[in-house]
Amino acid sequence: MDRTAWIVVTLCVVGLIGWYIYVGKQSQQLRQQHLAVAASPTPSAAVSATAARPASPVATATPSPQATPEFAEKTETLRNDDVELHLTNRGGGIAEAVLLNQIASQDDQRRVVLNSNEQTPIGVMFDQPGSPHLDEFNLSREADGGIKFERRADSVTVRKRFFFPPGKEKRDNFLAEMDVDVVNGGGQPYVNPGYFVALGSASPIHPKDYSYYTRLVWCLDGKAKGVDINWFGGGGGLLGIGARAPQPFYQQDLANADWAAVSDQFFTTLIAPLTTKGNGVWGRRFDISPEQKMFGIAAALRMPGFQLPPGQTYKAQFEIWAGPKIYHRLARLDHNEAEIMDFGMFKIVSQFLLNFLNWLHGFLGSYGWSVLALTAVVKIVLWPLQGKANKSMRRMSLLNPKVQELRDKYKDDPTKMNQEVMKLYKDYGINPVGGCLPMMIQIPIFFGLFKMLGQAVELRNSSFLWVKDLSQPDTVAHLFGVPINVIPLCMAATQIWLMAMTPKTGDPTQRRVMMFTPLIFLFICYNFAAALALYYTTQNLFSIVQFYYNKRQPMPTLEKVQPAGKRK
């Protein structure tokens, strides 16, 4: 490398270290706050997705979601092998959903809890989402185990019933149903202009969960759309273009919404109306730890109004999924609930890789070994293509002296130089981008894996070797506040090793730029899930083996290709 390249590399390394010192200090403060809360005495052994956090949630730029009730709270429990729903007479809804088989982390064994008493109970019906009034309901347990709510006011009776619908699934049963009856017992028609159904709230479970997964989501025509908590903070735009002030709430009119949900990186509370489609959503952000930029989101689904003649009953049914985002379970539901996964433009790739990963896990019993096996299968499939690319690069390396002669000859005429270089490649039948084809094919795989591994709840708390949680960085220690993540460092080392083995082709300036690729990948992937770094590191090792194998093959020869018109 020349002097300029060394200066650039040094500045990149210094900037990278400085950035991670800053991030490390911020993460360490957040971790200390989180552990302090975990160590404090609590009445139950559950960690709430909103309440058990570094600070108490406070609504942002909006009133408290609910006032202190004027009546004593009464609760009932609805439970199966996977989830325990705590139902309350405050508005007649689900105050908390305790996930019986999900823990916060390896260091915090308390169960994950969706929603909390500080937020509006799931399934509450109200007129004003910004300041909902929680009426008192009478609740009772029915003979079949369902929970019944009833409230009568002004000759109108509202009845709700929560229960687990019968299903064929033997595990991962997080689906409940809410049936609503509104009976007009008066002598005049009853008109409801429309109402909201509370979705509850969502917020990061782990301090290192990505904030952009904490979202309000809805589904129209089988496609999910949404806004994450960063939308509420506004933005400066690009050079002032597109600047937006912070917003106290989000409200959107919709046409025939299949469902709406609040979601964090791995869990969601999703409500799908079964009798009438939704026609709007509303959401607000609340603070958890503003200093660490941790926020939660609370939301509601708006339903169309109705008119009841005297003696008539309005009926509505809602399915409620309160649990982890398990793709294969959500895909079996009837309203495109699996779209909550937000796999993006490489959805087909992500879906296939996730299903294949789970299939491998069924045989191997470890998600770490399953990631390694998945990498091996992908590499075997691409092996012939990569072999041809390696052969093409070796032929190009033999042509380098002739290419350099042309560069020296036409150094004052770049256009003519490029024309002659391309003509030289054509004369010898070499495709200059042939070595890039396997990399281009792997781009959908890489981004498909990134989107899949970022939300695969199966990887939560799955250990492998020294890695405690494959869905989080594999931090083994801290040095001056900087987290030491071993697998990304191995990934960068194998990438440098691979680049050193690759035949030197192309323009020298381009080769200098490519030298920064390992640093760029290290910077991007350093705090990603350990599973993603494990995949890329293993892939690099397979590529190194393939390069050693190709080096043992006879060196290709350079022969000019005869023009098509002169071939016999």
N, C-alpha and C positions, 0 to 999 in steps of 0.2 A: 504494500500500500504506500501511496505517497503521503507527504506531510499533511495535506488537507484532509485526506480520508482519516488519518489517525486523530486529527483534531475533532472531526465530526463524531467519530466513535467515542472518544473520551467524553465529549459533551453529552452524548446520548446516555452513556453509562452514569455520569454524574447526575443528570436529570432524572434517570430512572431510580437511582438510589434515593435522591431527595424526595421524589414523589412517594415512594413506599415508606420512607421515614414518617412523612406527614400522615399517610393513610394508616400506618401502623399505630401511631399515637392516638388517632381518632378511634380506631377499632379497639385499642386497649382500654380507653376510657369507657367505651360503650359496654365492653365485656365485663369490666369491673362493676358497672351499674347493674348489669343483668344478673351477675352472680350475687350481688348484694340483695337484690329482690328475691332471688331463689333461696338465699339463706335465711330470709326473714320468716317468722312463723306464719302459717296460713291455716285456715280452718279446714281446707280440703287438700288432697294431693293432686291438684290439677293446675296446669299453667294455662291461663286464658290467652286467647289470641288478641285480646285487647286489654284486659285488666291486669294481668300479671306481666307487666312491662316495666321499663326503667322509670316511668313516671305515669301519673294518672291521666287518662285521656281528658282533654278539654276541647270543646268544639271550637273550630276556627271561624271567627267572624259570624257566628250564628249562636242563638241561645242554646242553653243546655237542652238536649233532646227530650228530656222529661222532667217534670217537676216532682217534688217529694210527694208521694201518694198520701191521700187523706184517709187511707184505710190500711188495715194490716195485710201484709202479703201472705198468701197461701200458695203452696206449690205441690205439684204431683210429679211423679217420674214415670217416663215411658222408656223401656230398656229392652235391647236385644243383646246378642253376643258382641256387637261391634260399636254401638253408640248408646249413650244414655242421654235422653232429652229431659231437661228440667223445665217444666211448664209452670207458668205463673198466672195468677188471677189479675195481674196488672196488664190490662189490655187483652188478655186471653191469647198468649203466645208462648214461644220457646225462649226462655231467658238464656239458657246455655245448652250447648250440645257437647257432651264429653265424649271424646273418641277413645274408647277403652283399650285399643291396641296401638295407639300412637303416642310416643313420648316426645318431649320437647327436644332433647339431645342426649347424647351419651353421658354428659355431665349433669344433666337435669332430668331425672326420671319421672317427673310429674307428667300427667296425661295432658294432651293438647285439648283445649276447650275453644270452641267457636262461639263468638259473641260473648257478652258479659252483662252483668246487671247494670252497668253504667250506660248501656246502649238500649235502644228500643228492642223489645223481644221480637223474634222472628215470627211472622204471620199476623202481627197486629194490624188492624184495619183502621185508618184514620183519614181525615180530610186535609190537614195541613202538615206536610212532612217536616217543615222547618221547626215546628213547635207542636209535636203530637201530644194530644191529651189521652192519657191511659185510663180508661174507665175500669171500674171494678166488675169482674165477672164471677159468677158462681161456678165452681168447678167440682167435678165428681168423677170417680172412676167407674166405668161400665163393666158389665160382667165379662165381656170378651177382652178386657184389658185396656181398651181405648180410653182416652181422657175427653170428657165433655165439658164445654163452657157454655154458659147461658147468661144473657143480660136483657132486661126489659126496660124500655124507656119510651114514654109517649106512645103507648099502644103498639110499638114496634119491638119485636123480640129477635135478638141475634143469637144464633146457636152455632157453636163450632165443635168439631170433633177431630181429634188427632189420633192417628193409629198407624201401625206398620202394615202396609198391604201385603197380602200373601205373595210369595215369590219362589222361584225355583233355585235361586242362588243359595249355596250353603255357607258362603262367607262374603264379607264386604257388603253387608246390607245396611246402607246408610240412607235408604229412601223411606220417607214418611209421607203421609197424606193428610191434608187438612180439608174437611168438608164444611161448607158454610151454608146455613139457612137463615134468610131474613124473612120474617113473617109479619105481614101487615095485619094486626088484629083490630085496627080502628075502622071508623066509618068513612074515612076520606082516603083518596089515593096518596101513596107515599112516593116521593120523587127523590132519587139520589143522583146528584150531578156527576158523580164519579168519586172513586176512593183510591187510596194507596194501600198497598200491602208491604209491610216492612220486610226487607231482606236481611236485617241484622247488620253486622259489621265484620270487617276483615282487616288484619294488619299482620306485619311480618312475625313469624313464630321465632325465628333465629336471628340474632343481631346481624348476621352476614347475608340474610336473604336479600334478593334484589328488589328494590323499591318499585320498579316499573311493573312487577307482577301483581302489586296491590292495586286492584282495579274494580271499577264498575263495568259489568259486561252485559250485553243483551244480544239476542239472536233474532234476525229477520231473514226469512226465506232460506233458512238453513245456513246462514253465515253470521258469525259472531263479530260484533263491533264493541268498542268500549273506550273508556278514558281511564288513565292511571292517576295516582295521587299527585304526580308532578304537574298535571294540567292545572290544578288549583293554585299553584304557586306563581303562575304567570311566567313571563319570559321576556328577555330583551330582544329576541329575534336576531337576525343577521344584519349587523350594522344599523340597527334600529328598525329594519324592515320586518314586519310581522310581530312587533312587540305587543305584549298582552299583559294587562294588569292582573294581579291576583284576584281570584274569584271565590266568593263565599260558598257557592253551591253550583251544582250542575243540573240542568233540567233540559229534557229533550222529548219532543213529541214524536211518537212512533206510530206506525200502522201495522197492526197484527204482529206484535212481538211474541215469539214462541216461548221465551223465558227471559229472565233477568237474574243476575247473580252478583255477589261481592266475592272477590277472590284474592288470595295471596299466592305465593309461589307454588305451594303444594296443596292447599286446601280451599274449599269453596262452599258457600251456602247458595244454592240455586233453587229458584222457585219457578215452576212451569204451570201456568193456568190451563186447566183441562177443558173447561166449558166455554170460555171466551178469551180471545187473545188480548194481551196488554196493549195499551195505547200511549205509554210514556214511561220515562224513568226519571228519578231524582236522586242526587247524591251529594254528600258533603265530606270534606276531609276534617279529621280531628288530630290533635297533637298527641304524640306519645313521648318523644324526646326531640324537640325542635333543634337543640344544639347538634344532635347527631343526624338530623334530617330524617327522623323516623316518624311516620304518620300512618294513620289508619283511615278507613273509609266506611261510612255508613250510608245506606241507600234504601230506596223503595221502588216498587213497581206500581205504575198507575193503571187502574182498570176502568173500563167504560161505565158510565152511569146506567141506571135502570129505573123503571117506573112500576110500582106495584098497586094494582087495584085492591080494594078492601077484601081481606080474607085470602089473598094470594101469597105465594112464597117464591122468593128469589133464591136459586141454588147456584153455588159455585164450588168447584173442586180445584185443589192445587196440590201438585207434587213438590215435595221439599227434599232436596239432596243436601245433607249437611255432613260433609266428610272429605276425605282426600280425593284428589283428582286422579282417579284410577281409570286410565283410558279404556281398557277393555270392558269395564263395568258401565261406564258412561255411554260407550258406543252401543250397548244393548238397549238403552232406553229409547223412547219413541219420538223425542223432539229435538234431535241433534244436540243433545247435551254434551257430547264429546268435543264440540267446537270450543268449549271453555278452555281447552288446552292451548289454543293460539299457537299452532305450529308454523304459521306464516306461509310463504310462497313455496317452501319445500315440505308441505304437509304430508304428501304421499311418502316421501323419503323418511320423515320422522315417524310416521305411523308404522311403516314396515320395519324400521330399525328397532322401535320399541317392542313390537310384537315378537320380533326375532330374538331380542335380548331376553325377554321373559321366557321364551321357549327354551333358550340355552340355559337359563337359570333353573328351569324345571329338571334339567339333566345334571347340571354341575353343582347346584345348591349354593353358589356364591356369585354375587353380582360382579365382584372384582374379576374372578376367572371368566365370567360371562363376557365382560368387556374385552378381555384378552382374546377370547375365542371369536367374538364378533370381528375384532380387528384382523385376526388371522383369515377369516372367511373372506372379508372384503379384499384383503391383500392377495389372496389366492385368485380371486375372480379377476383382479386387475393385473396379475402377474404377467400374462402374455403381452398386454398392452405396454406395461412398463418396460418389459424386455426390448420391445421394438423401439421405444423411446430412448433407452440406454444405447442401443446400437446406433441410432441416428445421431446421438450426441457424440459418440466415439468417432463416427465418420466426419462429423463437423470439426472435431478437434484435429483430425488429419489435414483438413482443408485450411486450418488457421494460418499457416505460413502464406498461402496464396491470397487469403483475405487481407492479411496485413500488408502484402505488397500493393494491393489495390488501394488500401487506405493511404499508404504513403504516396502513391502515384497521384491520387486525386484528392489530396487533403485540402486543396483550395476550392474544390467543387463538390460539396456534399451530395448534391443531386446526382451528378454523374457517378460518384463513388457508390451510392446506394444502388443505382441501376446496374453497375458492373458486378457488385457483390451478388445481387439477386440473379443475374445472368450466370454467374459462376455456380451458384447453388443449383440452378436449373440444369446446367450442362452436366453436372455430376448426379443429378436425380436426388437431391437432398431437400427435404422440407425443413426450413429453418425453425418452424414452430412445432415440429414433430415431438420434440422433447417436452413441450408444455401440455400436450393433450391429456396425459394422465392426471396432471395437476388440475386441469379444467374440469375433468370428470369428478375429481374428489371434492370440488367446491360445494356442490349440492350435498354430498355426504357429510362434509364438515359442518355446514350450517344446519343441516337436518339433525345431526347429532347434537349440536349446540342447543337448538330449540328443544329437542327431546330430553336431553340430560338435564336441562335447566328446570324441567317441570316433572320429571319422573319421580313420583313419590316413592316408588319402589326402592330407590337408591338412598332415601333418608335413613340415616343411622345404620347403613350397611357398611360393615368394616371390611378391610382388606389389608393384610400385612400390618404396617404401622398406621394406616389410614383409618380413623374412627368413623368418618362419615363421607361416603363417596359423593354426596351431593354438595359438599363444602370443600374449601381448600384444605390440603393436607398439612396444615401448619404444625410443625414439631417443636418450634421454639421461637423466641423473639430476640433479635439482636439490635440494640439501640432503638427499640420500638418497631423494627421492621420484622414482619412475619417471615419465617424461613419455611418456604413451601418446597419440598424436595422434588416432587414429580415435575413441576414446571421447569425447575433448574435442570433436571435430567433431560427434559424435552429440548431445551435450548442447546445443551451439550451434544445430544445426538444429532440435532439439526446442523450444528457447526461441523461435526464429524462427517455428516452426509455431504455438506457443501464442499468440504476439502477433498472428498473422493470424486465429485462430479467433474467430468472433463471441462476444461476451460474453453468456452465458446462464446461468441458474440462480442459486442463492443466492450472495451475495457471500462468505460464509464458505467455501463449497465452492470458489469460484474461488481464494481464497487458498490453500487446501489444494492445489489442482491446480498452483499455481505451484511447489511443491516437487518435482513429478514429475521434471523434468530432473535435479535434484540427486540424487534417489533412484536414478534409472536410472544416473547417472554413478557413484554409489557402488557399485551392484550390479555393473555391467558393466565397471568400469575395468580389472580384471585378467583379464577373460574373453578367450577366443580372439579374435584380430583379425578372423577371418571373421564372427563373430557381430556385432561392432560395425560391421563394414563393411555387413552386411545391413541393420541397423537405421538406419544413417546414410543409406544409399541410399534406403531406404523413406521416410524423412523428406523427402528431396529430391523424390521423386516426389509426395508429399502436398503439398508447397509448390507445385509446378508445377500440381497439380490445383486448389488453392485460387485461384491466380492466374487459371486458366482459368474457374473458377466466378464469380469476381468480375466478369468481363467479360460474364457473362450478365445478362439483365434481372432487376431485383430482384423477388422474388416478392411477391404481394399477399396481404393478409389478408382473408379472407371467412369469415363465419360459416357453419357447416355446418347445413343444415336437419335437424331431427329426422327419423328414419326414417318416422314415421307421417304426416308432412306432405308427403313427397315425392310428386310426381306422375309 
